[in-house]
Amino acid sequence: MPEFFQRLTPRQSAQMMRDDEQAAHVGEETTDVLANPQRPADILDIGLTQAPTEKIENNHRHDPVHPARGQADTYTQLGG
């Protein structure tokens, strides 16, 4: 998926998507990217709609932003 856009400016990306054939191809690739994790998630009983929210909440608990705000150090480098 990124290969479509990694070397394009936002303007070039928008222009590419105006071409129906290219837009259809990008849509197919996007569907592949989104669909490929679905089967393993079903087998492992992972809710793909809830899992990202839980991950973000866990990140906030384990790596709070406020101690490192304005610094390049990671939370663990700050003694967290």
HELIX and SHEET records of a PDB file:
HELIX    1   1 PRO A    2  PHE A    5  1                                   4    
HELIX    2   2 PRO A   10  MET A   17  1                                   8    
HELIX    3   3 ASP A   20  ALA A   35  1                                  16    
HELIX    4   4 GLN A   38  ILE A   43  1                                   6    
HELIX    5   5 ALA A   51  HIS A   62  1                                  12    
HELIX    6   6 HIS A   66  ALA A   68  5                                   3    
END                                                                             
